[in-house]
Amino acid sequence: MLRTISRLAPSPARRNFIRLNSTFVVPRTQKAIVFEKNNGPLLYKTDWPVPTPAADEILVNVKYSGVCHTDLHAWHGDWPLPTKLPLVGGHEGAGVVVARGSAVTNFELGDYAGIKWLNGSCLSCEFCLKGAESSCSDAILTGYTHDGTFQEYATAKAIHAAKIPKQTDLAQIAPILCAGITVYKALKTSTATPGQWVAITGAGGGLGSLAIQYAKAMGLRPIAIDTGAAKAELCKSLGAEVFIDFKATSDLSAEIKQATHGGPHAVIHVAVSEAAIEVSTDYVRPTGTIVLVGMPAGAVARSSVFNHVVKAIDIKGSYVGNREDTVEALDFFSRGLVSSPINIVGLSELASVYEKMEKGEIVGRFVLDTTC
């Protein structure tokens, strides 16, 4: 629990701080990026209040936060789920536990912790009980319905926060907390088995670059689909057996089928493109599985019923991983089987990151240093 410093004549140097269990001293205010309305200005605040953790929460001094396409949707407000307003976005935060509520038993002060998209859930409904916490009607979403990680200090339900081993590079692991866990879960959802081909759309971006590595580590044969020389170089360096530039080919389906000797057994769609989803129903191998991950605003997944039935293909949605998926995905990282191709910039540069994201110019993942 938080213990405030004595209110009897506090020294000027202490007035702006709260002492935590005589171990950490946390400021009452902090740096944060806030928007007060969807599509409104991204305000760089230096006096944003530091939140107080509830009994079942931890307070994390966020050192680094990845920037996800979902954060852009939250700012635009273009999904059919309203955001809280005003809102601090971000949901890939890695840092140090500096306070904990009275009911928290799974974290100690000083532990490394990760704050994920799924901040909390009821833990008792039919979905939570079977490990589908993200489908809980009471799910709390970091950087969407709960202030997120584009700030120096953020709270998370302790039971859902990710445990991060000490000595971990917090900048590197930040994207694993959403992008890594999400694509790992999608690959599991595809049911592809070692030796089979898996196509990854948007392969050169934050999720795609990790999907290539997880696929390789799981014994799959990744084929990367994206555009541009920089993304081609990145994808090949991460283990993609084939890179296909969708803008440079006259027949994407034919080229993919040829490269995979009949089509990939699975397709992981992290690209935010409705067209990419539709064309994949043609090139996916018969009896194959298409997994939808990226969520273009207002998009529809189209599939010819005749083709769908005759080829006996599956189209599945994969949201985010559960607590078990989190442990497994982080273990791949800890064993050095995946890494995050990142660019580190200051918190104040979030607007420019969003601009690059909207133009499709990001190679790998941008990570914000919350101190600047």
Contacts in CASP RR format, 6 or more apart in sequence:
PFRMAT RR
TARGET T0000
AUTHOR 0000-0000-0000
METHOD contacts of the structure
MODEL  1
MLRTISRLAPSPARRNFIRLNSTFVVPRTQKAIVFEKNNGPLLYKTDWPV
PTPAADEILVNVKYSGVCHTDLHAWHGDWPLPTKLPLVGGHEGAGVVVAR
GSAVTNFELGDYAGIKWLNGSCLSCEFCLKGAESSCSDAILTGYTHDGTF
QEYATAKAIHAAKIPKQTDLAQIAPILCAGITVYKALKTSTATPGQWVAI
TGAGGGLGSLAIQYAKAMGLRPIAIDTGAAKAELCKSLGAEVFIDFKATS
DLSAEIKQATHGGPHAVIHVAVSEAAIEVSTDYVRPTGTIVLVGMPAGAV
ARSSVFNHVVKAIDIKGSYVGNREDTVEALDFFSRGLVSSPINIVGLSEL
ASVYEKMEKGEIVGRFVLDTTC
1 21 0 8 1.000
1 99 0 8 1.000
1 100 0 8 1.000
1 101 0 8 1.000
1 102 0 8 1.000
2 18 0 8 1.000
2 20 0 8 1.000
2 52 0 8 1.000
2 53 0 8 1.000
2 99 0 8 1.000
3 19 0 8 1.000
3 20 0 8 1.000
3 21 0 8 1.000
3 22 0 8 1.000
4 18 0 8 1.000
4 19 0 8 1.000
5 14 0 8 1.000
5 17 0 8 1.000
5 18 0 8 1.000
5 19 0 8 1.000
16 27 0 8 1.000
16 28 0 8 1.000
16 29 0 8 1.000
17 25 0 8 1.000
17 26 0 8 1.000
17 27 0 8 1.000
17 28 0 8 1.000
18 25 0 8 1.000
18 26 0 8 1.000
18 27 0 8 1.000
18 28 0 8 1.000
18 50 0 8 1.000
19 25 0 8 1.000
20 26 0 8 1.000
20 59 0 8 1.000
20 98 0 8 1.000
20 99 0 8 1.000
20 109 0 8 1.000
21 99 0 8 1.000
21 109 0 8 1.000
23 109 0 8 1.000
23 110 0 8 1.000
24 61 0 8 1.000
24 98 0 8 1.000
24 99 0 8 1.000
24 109 0 8 1.000
24 110 0 8 1.000
26 50 0 8 1.000
26 59 0 8 1.000
26 61 0 8 1.000
26 98 0 8 1.000
26 99 0 8 1.000
26 153 0 8 1.000
27 50 0 8 1.000
28 49 0 8 1.000
28 50 0 8 1.000
29 46 0 8 1.000
29 47 0 8 1.000
29 48 0 8 1.000
29 49 0 8 1.000
29 50 0 8 1.000
30 46 0 8 1.000
30 48 0 8 1.000
30 49 0 8 1.000
30 50 0 8 1.000
30 151 0 8 1.000
30 152 0 8 1.000
30 153 0 8 1.000
31 44 0 8 1.000
31 45 0 8 1.000
31 46 0 8 1.000
31 48 0 8 1.000
31 151 0 8 1.000
31 152 0 8 1.000
31 347 0 8 1.000
31 370 0 8 1.000
31 371 0 8 1.000
32 44 0 8 1.000
32 45 0 8 1.000
32 48 0 8 1.000
32 88 0 8 1.000
32 150 0 8 1.000
32 151 0 8 1.000
32 152 0 8 1.000
32 347 0 8 1.000
33 42 0 8 1.000
33 43 0 8 1.000
33 44 0 8 1.000
33 45 0 8 1.000
33 88 0 8 1.000
33 89 0 8 1.000
33 150 0 8 1.000
33 151 0 8 1.000
33 347 0 8 1.000
33 348 0 8 1.000
33 350 0 8 1.000
34 42 0 8 1.000
34 43 0 8 1.000
34 45 0 8 1.000
34 48 0 8 1.000
34 86 0 8 1.000
34 87 0 8 1.000
34 88 0 8 1.000
35 41 0 8 1.000
35 42 0 8 1.000
35 43 0 8 1.000
35 75 0 8 1.000
35 85 0 8 1.000
35 86 0 8 1.000
35 87 0 8 1.000
36 43 0 8 1.000
36 85 0 8 1.000
36 86 0 8 1.000
37 85 0 8 1.000
37 86 0 8 1.000
38 75 0 8 1.000
38 76 0 8 1.000
38 77 0 8 1.000
38 83 0 8 1.000
38 85 0 8 1.000
39 75 0 8 1.000
39 76 0 8 1.000
39 77 0 8 1.000
40 75 0 8 1.000
42 75 0 8 1.000
42 350 0 8 1.000
42 351 0 8 1.000
42 354 0 8 1.000
44 347 0 8 1.000
44 348 0 8 1.000
48 88 0 8 1.000
48 151 0 8 1.000
50 59 0 8 1.000
50 152 0 8 1.000
50 153 0 8 1.000
51 59 0 8 1.000
51 147 0 8 1.000
51 153 0 8 1.000
51 154 0 8 1.000
51 155 0 8 1.000
52 59 0 8 1.000
52 155 0 8 1.000
53 59 0 8 1.000
53 99 0 8 1.000
53 100 0 8 1.000
53 101 0 8 1.000
53 104 0 8 1.000
53 155 0 8 1.000
54 101 0 8 1.000
54 155 0 8 1.000
55 101 0 8 1.000
55 102 0 8 1.000
55 103 0 8 1.000
55 104 0 8 1.000
56 101 0 8 1.000
56 103 0 8 1.000
56 104 0 8 1.000
56 157 0 8 1.000
56 158 0 8 1.000
56 159 0 8 1.000
57 100 0 8 1.000
57 101 0 8 1.000
57 104 0 8 1.000
57 155 0 8 1.000
57 156 0 8 1.000
57 157 0 8 1.000
57 158 0 8 1.000
58 97 0 8 1.000
58 99 0 8 1.000
58 100 0 8 1.000
58 101 0 8 1.000
58 104 0 8 1.000
58 107 0 8 1.000
58 113 0 8 1.000
58 155 0 8 1.000
58 156 0 8 1.000
58 158 0 8 1.000
58 161 0 8 1.000
59 97 0 8 1.000
59 98 0 8 1.000
59 99 0 8 1.000
59 100 0 8 1.000
59 153 0 8 1.000
59 154 0 8 1.000
59 155 0 8 1.000
60 93 0 8 1.000
60 95 0 8 1.000
60 96 0 8 1.000
60 97 0 8 1.000
60 98 0 8 1.000
60 113 0 8 1.000
60 114 0 8 1.000
60 115 0 8 1.000
60 153 0 8 1.000
60 154 0 8 1.000
60 155 0 8 1.000
60 156 0 8 1.000
60 161 0 8 1.000
61 95 0 8 1.000
61 96 0 8 1.000
61 97 0 8 1.000
61 98 0 8 1.000
61 152 0 8 1.000
61 153 0 8 1.000
62 93 0 8 1.000
62 94 0 8 1.000
62 95 0 8 1.000
62 115 0 8 1.000
62 149 0 8 1.000
62 151 0 8 1.000
62 152 0 8 1.000
62 153 0 8 1.000
62 154 0 8 1.000
62 370 0 8 1.000
63 94 0 8 1.000
63 95 0 8 1.000
63 96 0 8 1.000
63 170 0 8 1.000
63 171 0 8 1.000
63 369 0 8 1.000
63 370 0 8 1.000
63 371 0 8 1.000
64 93 0 8 1.000
64 94 0 8 1.000
64 95 0 8 1.000
64 170 0 8 1.000
64 171 0 8 1.000
64 174 0 8 1.000
64 344 0 8 1.000
64 367 0 8 1.000
64 368 0 8 1.000
64 369 0 8 1.000
64 370 0 8 1.000
65 90 0 8 1.000
65 92 0 8 1.000
65 93 0 8 1.000
65 94 0 8 1.000
65 149 0 8 1.000
65 150 0 8 1.000
65 174 0 8 1.000
65 347 0 8 1.000
65 367 0 8 1.000
65 368 0 8 1.000
65 370 0 8 1.000
66 90 0 8 1.000
66 92 0 8 1.000
66 93 0 8 1.000
66 149 0 8 1.000
66 174 0 8 1.000
66 175 0 8 1.000
66 178 0 8 1.000
66 342 0 8 1.000
66 365 0 8 1.000
66 366 0 8 1.000
66 367 0 8 1.000
66 368 0 8 1.000
67 90 0 8 1.000
67 92 0 8 1.000
67 350 0 8 1.000
67 353 0 8 1.000
67 354 0 8 1.000
67 357 0 8 1.000
67 365 0 8 1.000
67 366 0 8 1.000
67 367 0 8 1.000
67 368 0 8 1.000
68 90 0 8 1.000
68 91 0 8 1.000
68 92 0 8 1.000
68 117 0 8 1.000
68 178 0 8 1.000
68 179 0 8 1.000
69 207 0 8 1.000
69 272 0 8 1.000
69 294 0 8 1.000
69 357 0 8 1.000
70 91 0 8 1.000
70 117 0 8 1.000
70 144 0 8 1.000
70 178 0 8 1.000
70 295 0 8 1.000
71 89 0 8 1.000
71 90 0 8 1.000
71 91 0 8 1.000
71 143 0 8 1.000
71 150 0 8 1.000
71 354 0 8 1.000
72 354 0 8 1.000
72 357 0 8 1.000
72 358 0 8 1.000
73 79 0 8 1.000
73 295 0 8 1.000
73 297 0 8 1.000
74 83 0 8 1.000
74 87 0 8 1.000
74 89 0 8 1.000
74 90 0 8 1.000
74 143 0 8 1.000
74 144 0 8 1.000
75 89 0 8 1.000
75 354 0 8 1.000
76 297 0 8 1.000
77 83 0 8 1.000
78 297 0 8 1.000
78 298 0 8 1.000
79 295 0 8 1.000
79 297 0 8 1.000
81 144 0 8 1.000
83 143 0 8 1.000
83 144 0 8 1.000
83 145 0 8 1.000
84 144 0 8 1.000
84 145 0 8 1.000
84 146 0 8 1.000
84 147 0 8 1.000
87 143 0 8 1.000
87 144 0 8 1.000
87 147 0 8 1.000
87 148 0 8 1.000
88 143 0 8 1.000
88 147 0 8 1.000
88 148 0 8 1.000
88 149 0 8 1.000
88 150 0 8 1.000
88 151 0 8 1.000
88 154 0 8 1.000
89 142 0 8 1.000
89 143 0 8 1.000
89 144 0 8 1.000
89 147 0 8 1.000
89 148 0 8 1.000
89 149 0 8 1.000
89 150 0 8 1.000
90 142 0 8 1.000
90 143 0 8 1.000
90 148 0 8 1.000
90 149 0 8 1.000
90 150 0 8 1.000
91 115 0 8 1.000
91 116 0 8 1.000
91 117 0 8 1.000
91 119 0 8 1.000
91 141 0 8 1.000
91 142 0 8 1.000
91 143 0 8 1.000
91 144 0 8 1.000
91 148 0 8 1.000
91 149 0 8 1.000
91 177 0 8 1.000
91 178 0 8 1.000
92 115 0 8 1.000
92 116 0 8 1.000
92 149 0 8 1.000
92 174 0 8 1.000
92 175 0 8 1.000
92 177 0 8 1.000
92 178 0 8 1.000
92 179 0 8 1.000
92 367 0 8 1.000
93 114 0 8 1.000
93 115 0 8 1.000
93 149 0 8 1.000
93 154 0 8 1.000
93 174 0 8 1.000
93 177 0 8 1.000
94 112 0 8 1.000
94 113 0 8 1.000
94 114 0 8 1.000
94 115 0 8 1.000
94 164 0 8 1.000
94 168 0 8 1.000
94 170 0 8 1.000
94 171 0 8 1.000
94 173 0 8 1.000
94 174 0 8 1.000
94 177 0 8 1.000
95 112 0 8 1.000
95 113 0 8 1.000
95 114 0 8 1.000
95 164 0 8 1.000
95 170 0 8 1.000
96 110 0 8 1.000
96 111 0 8 1.000
96 112 0 8 1.000
96 113 0 8 1.000
97 107 0 8 1.000
97 108 0 8 1.000
97 109 0 8 1.000
97 110 0 8 1.000
97 111 0 8 1.000
97 112 0 8 1.000
97 113 0 8 1.000
98 109 0 8 1.000
98 110 0 8 1.000
98 153 0 8 1.000
99 109 0 8 1.000
100 107 0 8 1.000
100 108 0 8 1.000
100 109 0 8 1.000
100 158 0 8 1.000
101 158 0 8 1.000
104 158 0 8 1.000
105 158 0 8 1.000
106 158 0 8 1.000
106 159 0 8 1.000
106 163 0 8 1.000
107 113 0 8 1.000
107 158 0 8 1.000
107 161 0 8 1.000
107 163 0 8 1.000
111 163 0 8 1.000
111 164 0 8 1.000
111 166 0 8 1.000
112 163 0 8 1.000
112 164 0 8 1.000
112 165 0 8 1.000
112 166 0 8 1.000
112 168 0 8 1.000
112 170 0 8 1.000
113 156 0 8 1.000
113 161 0 8 1.000
113 162 0 8 1.000
113 163 0 8 1.000
113 164 0 8 1.000
114 156 0 8 1.000
114 161 0 8 1.000
114 162 0 8 1.000
114 163 0 8 1.000
114 164 0 8 1.000
114 173 0 8 1.000
114 177 0 8 1.000
115 142 0 8 1.000
115 148 0 8 1.000
115 149 0 8 1.000
115 154 0 8 1.000
115 156 0 8 1.000
115 161 0 8 1.000
115 162 0 8 1.000
115 177 0 8 1.000
116 142 0 8 1.000
116 156 0 8 1.000
116 160 0 8 1.000
116 161 0 8 1.000
116 162 0 8 1.000
116 177 0 8 1.000
116 178 0 8 1.000
116 181 0 8 1.000
116 320 0 8 1.000
116 326 0 8 1.000
117 141 0 8 1.000
117 142 0 8 1.000
117 143 0 8 1.000
117 144 0 8 1.000
117 178 0 8 1.000
117 320 0 8 1.000
118 133 0 8 1.000
118 134 0 8 1.000
118 139 0 8 1.000
118 140 0 8 1.000
118 141 0 8 1.000
118 142 0 8 1.000
118 160 0 8 1.000
118 320 0 8 1.000
118 321 0 8 1.000
119 140 0 8 1.000
119 141 0 8 1.000
119 142 0 8 1.000
119 146 0 8 1.000
119 156 0 8 1.000
119 157 0 8 1.000
119 160 0 8 1.000
120 133 0 8 1.000
120 139 0 8 1.000
120 140 0 8 1.000
120 156 0 8 1.000
120 157 0 8 1.000
120 159 0 8 1.000
120 160 0 8 1.000
121 128 0 8 1.000
121 133 0 8 1.000
121 134 0 8 1.000
121 136 0 8 1.000
121 138 0 8 1.000
121 139 0 8 1.000
121 140 0 8 1.000
121 160 0 8 1.000
122 128 0 8 1.000
122 136 0 8 1.000
122 137 0 8 1.000
122 138 0 8 1.000
123 133 0 8 1.000
123 159 0 8 1.000
125 136 0 8 1.000
125 137 0 8 1.000
125 138 0 8 1.000
127 133 0 8 1.000
127 134 0 8 1.000
127 135 0 8 1.000
127 136 0 8 1.000
128 136 0 8 1.000
131 322 0 8 1.000
131 323 0 8 1.000
131 324 0 8 1.000
132 322 0 8 1.000
133 139 0 8 1.000
133 160 0 8 1.000
133 322 0 8 1.000
133 323 0 8 1.000
134 319 0 8 1.000
134 320 0 8 1.000
134 321 0 8 1.000
134 322 0 8 1.000
135 319 0 8 1.000
140 146 0 8 1.000
140 157 0 8 1.000
142 148 0 8 1.000
142 149 0 8 1.000
142 154 0 8 1.000
142 156 0 8 1.000
143 149 0 8 1.000
143 150 0 8 1.000
146 155 0 8 1.000
147 154 0 8 1.000
147 155 0 8 1.000
148 154 0 8 1.000
149 370 0 8 1.000
150 347 0 8 1.000
150 350 0 8 1.000
150 368 0 8 1.000
150 370 0 8 1.000
151 370 0 8 1.000
152 370 0 8 1.000
152 371 0 8 1.000
159 323 0 8 1.000
160 323 0 8 1.000
162 177 0 8 1.000
162 326 0 8 1.000
162 330 0 8 1.000
163 330 0 8 1.000
164 170 0 8 1.000
164 173 0 8 1.000
164 330 0 8 1.000
165 334 0 8 1.000
168 334 0 8 1.000
171 340 0 8 1.000
171 342 0 8 1.000
171 344 0 8 1.000
171 367 0 8 1.000
171 369 0 8 1.000
172 333 0 8 1.000
172 339 0 8 1.000
172 340 0 8 1.000
172 342 0 8 1.000
173 330 0 8 1.000
173 333 0 8 1.000
173 340 0 8 1.000
174 340 0 8 1.000
174 342 0 8 1.000
174 367 0 8 1.000
175 206 0 8 1.000
175 210 0 8 1.000
175 340 0 8 1.000
175 342 0 8 1.000
175 365 0 8 1.000
175 367 0 8 1.000
176 210 0 8 1.000
176 329 0 8 1.000
176 330 0 8 1.000
176 333 0 8 1.000
176 338 0 8 1.000
176 340 0 8 1.000
178 320 0 8 1.000
179 206 0 8 1.000
179 207 0 8 1.000
179 208 0 8 1.000
179 210 0 8 1.000
179 340 0 8 1.000
179 365 0 8 1.000
180 207 0 8 1.000
180 210 0 8 1.000
180 211 0 8 1.000
180 214 0 8 1.000
180 329 0 8 1.000
180 338 0 8 1.000
181 320 0 8 1.000
181 321 0 8 1.000
181 325 0 8 1.000
181 326 0 8 1.000
181 329 0 8 1.000
181 330 0 8 1.000
182 207 0 8 1.000
182 293 0 8 1.000
182 318 0 8 1.000
182 319 0 8 1.000
182 320 0 8 1.000
182 321 0 8 1.000
183 207 0 8 1.000
183 208 0 8 1.000
183 210 0 8 1.000
183 211 0 8 1.000
183 214 0 8 1.000
183 268 0 8 1.000
183 270 0 8 1.000
183 293 0 8 1.000
184 214 0 8 1.000
184 321 0 8 1.000
184 325 0 8 1.000
184 328 0 8 1.000
184 329 0 8 1.000
184 332 0 8 1.000
185 318 0 8 1.000
185 319 0 8 1.000
185 320 0 8 1.000
185 321 0 8 1.000
185 322 0 8 1.000
185 325 0 8 1.000
185 329 0 8 1.000
186 211 0 8 1.000
186 268 0 8 1.000
186 270 0 8 1.000
186 291 0 8 1.000
186 293 0 8 1.000
186 318 0 8 1.000
187 198 0 8 1.000
187 211 0 8 1.000
187 214 0 8 1.000
187 215 0 8 1.000
187 218 0 8 1.000
187 220 0 8 1.000
187 266 0 8 1.000
187 268 0 8 1.000
187 291 0 8 1.000
188 325 0 8 1.000
189 289 0 8 1.000
189 291 0 8 1.000
189 316 0 8 1.000
189 317 0 8 1.000
189 318 0 8 1.000
190 198 0 8 1.000
190 265 0 8 1.000
190 266 0 8 1.000
190 267 0 8 1.000
190 268 0 8 1.000
190 289 0 8 1.000
190 291 0 8 1.000
190 316 0 8 1.000
191 266 0 8 1.000
191 289 0 8 1.000
192 198 0 8 1.000
192 220 0 8 1.000
192 265 0 8 1.000
192 266 0 8 1.000
192 289 0 8 1.000
193 220 0 8 1.000
193 265 0 8 1.000
194 218 0 8 1.000
194 219 0 8 1.000
194 220 0 8 1.000
195 219 0 8 1.000
195 220 0 8 1.000
195 221 0 8 1.000
196 220 0 8 1.000
196 221 0 8 1.000
196 264 0 8 1.000
196 265 0 8 1.000
196 266 0 8 1.000
197 220 0 8 1.000
197 221 0 8 1.000
197 222 0 8 1.000
197 223 0 8 1.000
197 260 0 8 1.000
197 263 0 8 1.000
197 264 0 8 1.000
197 265 0 8 1.000
197 266 0 8 1.000
197 285 0 8 1.000
198 215 0 8 1.000
198 220 0 8 1.000
198 221 0 8 1.000
198 222 0 8 1.000
198 223 0 8 1.000
198 264 0 8 1.000
198 265 0 8 1.000
198 266 0 8 1.000
198 267 0 8 1.000
198 268 0 8 1.000
199 222 0 8 1.000
199 223 0 8 1.000
199 225 0 8 1.000
199 256 0 8 1.000
199 260 0 8 1.000
199 263 0 8 1.000
199 264 0 8 1.000
199 266 0 8 1.000
199 267 0 8 1.000
199 268 0 8 1.000
199 280 0 8 1.000
199 283 0 8 1.000
199 284 0 8 1.000
200 208 0 8 1.000
200 211 0 8 1.000
200 212 0 8 1.000
200 215 0 8 1.000
200 222 0 8 1.000
200 223 0 8 1.000
200 224 0 8 1.000
200 225 0 8 1.000
200 240 0 8 1.000
200 267 0 8 1.000
200 268 0 8 1.000
200 270 0 8 1.000
201 225 0 8 1.000
201 226 0 8 1.000
201 267 0 8 1.000
201 268 0 8 1.000
201 269 0 8 1.000
201 270 0 8 1.000
201 271 0 8 1.000
201 273 0 8 1.000
201 276 0 8 1.000
201 280 0 8 1.000
202 208 0 8 1.000
202 224 0 8 1.000
202 225 0 8 1.000
202 226 0 8 1.000
202 270 0 8 1.000
202 271 0 8 1.000
202 276 0 8 1.000
203 209 0 8 1.000
203 211 0 8 1.000
203 212 0 8 1.000
203 222 0 8 1.000
203 224 0 8 1.000
203 225 0 8 1.000
203 226 0 8 1.000
203 231 0 8 1.000
203 235 0 8 1.000
203 240 0 8 1.000
203 243 0 8 1.000
203 270 0 8 1.000
204 212 0 8 1.000
204 224 0 8 1.000
204 226 0 8 1.000
204 231 0 8 1.000
204 234 0 8 1.000
204 235 0 8 1.000
204 363 0 8 1.000
204 364 0 8 1.000
205 226 0 8 1.000
205 231 0 8 1.000
205 270 0 8 1.000
205 362 0 8 1.000
205 363 0 8 1.000
205 364 0 8 1.000
205 365 0 8 1.000
206 270 0 8 1.000
206 341 0 8 1.000
206 362 0 8 1.000
206 364 0 8 1.000
206 365 0 8 1.000
207 270 0 8 1.000
207 293 0 8 1.000
207 294 0 8 1.000
208 224 0 8 1.000
208 268 0 8 1.000
208 270 0 8 1.000
209 234 0 8 1.000
209 235 0 8 1.000
209 238 0 8 1.000
209 340 0 8 1.000
209 341 0 8 1.000
209 364 0 8 1.000
209 365 0 8 1.000
210 338 0 8 1.000
210 340 0 8 1.000
211 222 0 8 1.000
211 268 0 8 1.000
211 270 0 8 1.000
212 222 0 8 1.000
212 224 0 8 1.000
212 235 0 8 1.000
212 238 0 8 1.000
212 239 0 8 1.000
212 240 0 8 1.000
213 238 0 8 1.000
213 239 0 8 1.000
213 337 0 8 1.000
213 338 0 8 1.000
213 339 0 8 1.000
214 329 0 8 1.000
214 332 0 8 1.000
214 338 0 8 1.000
215 221 0 8 1.000
215 222 0 8 1.000
215 268 0 8 1.000
216 222 0 8 1.000
216 238 0 8 1.000
216 239 0 8 1.000
217 332 0 8 1.000
217 337 0 8 1.000
217 338 0 8 1.000
220 266 0 8 1.000
221 241 0 8 1.000
221 260 0 8 1.000
222 239 0 8 1.000
222 240 0 8 1.000
222 241 0 8 1.000
223 240 0 8 1.000
223 241 0 8 1.000
223 242 0 8 1.000
223 243 0 8 1.000
223 244 0 8 1.000
223 256 0 8 1.000
223 259 0 8 1.000
223 260 0 8 1.000
223 264 0 8 1.000
224 231 0 8 1.000
224 232 0 8 1.000
224 235 0 8 1.000
224 236 0 8 1.000
224 240 0 8 1.000
224 242 0 8 1.000
224 243 0 8 1.000
224 244 0 8 1.000
225 243 0 8 1.000
225 244 0 8 1.000
225 246 0 8 1.000
225 252 0 8 1.000
225 256 0 8 1.000
225 271 0 8 1.000
225 276 0 8 1.000
226 232 0 8 1.000
226 235 0 8 1.000
226 243 0 8 1.000
226 245 0 8 1.000
226 246 0 8 1.000
226 271 0 8 1.000
227 245 0 8 1.000
227 246 0 8 1.000
227 247 0 8 1.000
227 248 0 8 1.000
228 245 0 8 1.000
228 247 0 8 1.000
230 363 0 8 1.000
231 243 0 8 1.000
231 363 0 8 1.000
232 243 0 8 1.000
232 245 0 8 1.000
234 341 0 8 1.000
234 363 0 8 1.000
234 364 0 8 1.000
235 243 0 8 1.000
236 243 0 8 1.000
238 341 0 8 1.000
242 259 0 8 1.000
242 260 0 8 1.000
244 252 0 8 1.000
244 255 0 8 1.000
244 256 0 8 1.000
244 259 0 8 1.000
246 252 0 8 1.000
246 276 0 8 1.000
249 255 0 8 1.000
252 279 0 8 1.000
252 283 0 8 1.000
253 279 0 8 1.000
253 282 0 8 1.000
253 283 0 8 1.000
256 263 0 8 1.000
256 264 0 8 1.000
256 283 0 8 1.000
257 263 0 8 1.000
257 283 0 8 1.000
260 285 0 8 1.000
262 285 0 8 1.000
263 283 0 8 1.000
263 284 0 8 1.000
263 285 0 8 1.000
264 283 0 8 1.000
264 284 0 8 1.000
264 285 0 8 1.000
264 288 0 8 1.000
265 285 0 8 1.000
265 288 0 8 1.000
265 289 0 8 1.000
266 284 0 8 1.000
266 288 0 8 1.000
266 289 0 8 1.000
266 290 0 8 1.000
266 291 0 8 1.000
267 280 0 8 1.000
267 283 0 8 1.000
267 284 0 8 1.000
267 289 0 8 1.000
267 290 0 8 1.000
267 291 0 8 1.000
268 291 0 8 1.000
268 293 0 8 1.000
269 276 0 8 1.000
269 277 0 8 1.000
269 280 0 8 1.000
269 290 0 8 1.000
269 291 0 8 1.000
269 292 0 8 1.000
269 293 0 8 1.000
269 294 0 8 1.000
270 293 0 8 1.000
270 294 0 8 1.000
271 294 0 8 1.000
272 294 0 8 1.000
272 295 0 8 1.000
272 296 0 8 1.000
273 296 0 8 1.000
274 296 0 8 1.000
274 299 0 8 1.000
274 300 0 8 1.000
274 301 0 8 1.000
274 302 0 8 1.000
277 290 0 8 1.000
277 292 0 8 1.000
277 299 0 8 1.000
277 301 0 8 1.000
277 302 0 8 1.000
278 301 0 8 1.000
278 302 0 8 1.000
278 303 0 8 1.000
280 290 0 8 1.000
281 290 0 8 1.000
281 302 0 8 1.000
281 303 0 8 1.000
281 304 0 8 1.000
281 307 0 8 1.000
281 308 0 8 1.000
281 313 0 8 1.000
281 315 0 8 1.000
282 307 0 8 1.000
284 290 0 8 1.000
284 311 0 8 1.000
284 313 0 8 1.000
286 310 0 8 1.000
286 311 0 8 1.000
286 312 0 8 1.000
286 313 0 8 1.000
287 311 0 8 1.000
287 312 0 8 1.000
287 313 0 8 1.000
288 311 0 8 1.000
288 312 0 8 1.000
288 313 0 8 1.000
288 314 0 8 1.000
289 313 0 8 1.000
289 314 0 8 1.000
289 315 0 8 1.000
289 316 0 8 1.000
290 313 0 8 1.000
290 314 0 8 1.000
290 315 0 8 1.000
290 316 0 8 1.000
291 316 0 8 1.000
291 317 0 8 1.000
291 318 0 8 1.000
292 301 0 8 1.000
292 315 0 8 1.000
292 316 0 8 1.000
292 317 0 8 1.000
292 318 0 8 1.000
293 317 0 8 1.000
293 318 0 8 1.000
301 315 0 8 1.000
303 313 0 8 1.000
303 315 0 8 1.000
307 313 0 8 1.000
308 315 0 8 1.000
321 329 0 8 1.000
332 338 0 8 1.000
333 339 0 8 1.000
340 364 0 8 1.000
340 365 0 8 1.000
340 367 0 8 1.000
341 363 0 8 1.000
341 364 0 8 1.000
341 365 0 8 1.000
342 364 0 8 1.000
342 365 0 8 1.000
342 366 0 8 1.000
342 367 0 8 1.000
343 364 0 8 1.000
343 365 0 8 1.000
343 366 0 8 1.000
343 367 0 8 1.000
344 366 0 8 1.000
344 367 0 8 1.000
344 368 0 8 1.000
344 369 0 8 1.000
345 352 0 8 1.000
345 353 0 8 1.000
345 366 0 8 1.000
345 367 0 8 1.000
345 368 0 8 1.000
345 369 0 8 1.000
346 368 0 8 1.000
346 369 0 8 1.000
346 370 0 8 1.000
346 371 0 8 1.000
346 372 0 8 1.000
347 368 0 8 1.000
347 369 0 8 1.000
347 370 0 8 1.000
347 371 0 8 1.000
347 372 0 8 1.000
348 372 0 8 1.000
349 368 0 8 1.000
350 368 0 8 1.000
353 362 0 8 1.000
353 366 0 8 1.000
353 368 0 8 1.000
356 362 0 8 1.000
356 366 0 8 1.000
357 366 0 8 1.000
END
